[in-house]
């Protein structure tokens, strides 16, 4: 038991030390870019009223996601495939399994992105329904949207969203090795679409989600808040009639009408009250 506890602590330390330089790099890059191409001038992320709350999410959510993902993959392998030994789990997941693992890694990565984004699109729409909204309102409660806002997700939202999709696709046979390059891309892109930049990406706005596209999603529901659900590929919003980027206009007000508390702990409890 002591060895397992030590291993968990070491894993937590590894995740934090690995994430810290990435966080610093993202902060420096997006800060510099916001001075040149700010969507909402005068707003700087380090002066956010709820910066401490965002920092708690920024470092807690990766830990939560990592161990929840591992636990679900272990449980899934045992329940679905009858694999219970450590050696069996490593062999099963190490390089993927079944027909999907036969494809080159870059093809698996594309499949993961496309299928994953399709699933996340509909899950995201589901969180905007009344039954699930309180969990997602935590993410939308930020009134000063910037790159550091990217991780503000309630654990239930993360569990039923990105973690569930990851587990489904990995259990389907895609190799975890895709995360060697998809992992950094996902973190950087999520921070990018929340960054305070006025980039529409021009003709590529249908190809890749950008800051203006996603910042409209953080406005009131009667503006763009009930549109732009795609995490990576806005073409999904075009196909399903939810794309919203008015010409010559920029989003400027964010947040929700819900009485979402500002503190980290209070936000975790908010959906259950």
Buried (B, 14 or more C-beta within 10 A) or exposed (E): EEEEEEEEEEBEEEBEEEBEEBBEEBBEBBBEBBEEEBBBEEBBBEEBEBBEBBBBBBBBBBBBBBBBBBEBBBEBBBEEEEBEEEEBBEEBBEEBBEEBBEBEBEEBBBBBBEBBBBBBBEBBBBBBEEEBBBBBBBBBBBBBBBBBBBBBBBBBBBBBBBBBBBBBBBBBBBBBBBBEEBEEBBBBBBBBBBBBBBBBBEEEBBEBBBBBBBBBBBBBEEBBBBBBBBBBBBBBBEEEEBBBBEEEEBBEEBBBEEEBBEEBEEBBEBBEE
